[in-house]
Amino acid sequence: MAVVLNKAIPEFEAKATGGGTVTNQTHQGKMLVLYFYPKDNTPGCTTEAMQFRDKYKDFVKAGAEVFGVSRDNMKSHDDFKMKLELPFELIADTEEKMCHGFGVVKNKIMYGKKVKGIERSTFLIGPDGVLRQEWRGLKVPGHVEEVIKAVKALKKATPAA
């Protein structure tokens, strides 16, 4: 049950920082930005989180909720969120259910060894629960600006509920 562009996203349920649970139903009627990243407190992931943080008000203004998703546990997420003062929640996908559902688990070579890792990816889900855009294997610089443009374009294209 992998995600497919212009189709409803598969059902999921995950724990997030702040004590909440996020499902494919909890944000119906709002755009949802899910960004998957490899690991808390690593250079690229820290930069990406700070860029989403710095543009967070633009996402909210455009009607989108943002969630970061990784395989890190809740304690790691709580610390990462507090350290960077992130205004959005982080989802702890420790069992990789969402990662597999969104097809972001990839084989990587790290220090000459094959390892399973998370491919940095972002997904834009429309208010109707349909996957509207995806970015896979992306580079951090300029990415958040690209996502905010897509959110604004989708808002213009989506009649208000």
C-alpha positions, 0 to 999 in steps of 0.5 A, a space after each residue: 500500500 504505497 502512496 500514488 500521486 493523485 490518489 488518496 493516501 493509505 491509512 496510517 496512525 502514528 504518535 507525534 510529539 506533544 502527545 498527539 496521534 496523527 492519522 490520515 483522517 485527523 487533518 482532513 480539510 487541511 493541506 498536510 506536508 509530511 517531510 521524511 528525514 533520516 535522523 534527528 541532530 544530523 547536519 542536513 536534517 537539522 538544516 531542513 528542520 530549521 528551514 521548515 521552522 523559519 517558513 512555518 507561518 507561511 505554511 499555516 497562512 496557506 492552510 497547511 499543517 507540517 509534520 516531520 517524520 523519522 524513525 527516531 524515538 519520541 525522546 529523541 524527537 522531543 529533544 530535537 524539537 526543543 533544541 531547534 524550537 520547532 513550532 510543528 510536531 515530529 512523528 516517531 515512526 519507530 516501526 517504519 510503518 509510515 516510511 514503508 507506506 510512503 516508500 521512503 526506505 531505501 538501501 544506502 551505502 554508508 562507510 562501505 556497508 549496505 544499510 537501510 535508510 530513509 530517503 529524504 522526501 516530502 509529500 503534499 496531501 490535499 484537503 481531500 486526503 489525496 497526494 498532490 505532489 511528492 519530492 523524493 531524494 531531494 537536496 535541502 537547499 531551496 527545497 522548503 521554498 519549493 514546497 511553500 510555492 506548491 502549497 500556495 498553488 494548491 490553495 489557489 486551485 482548491 475551492 474553499 470548503 
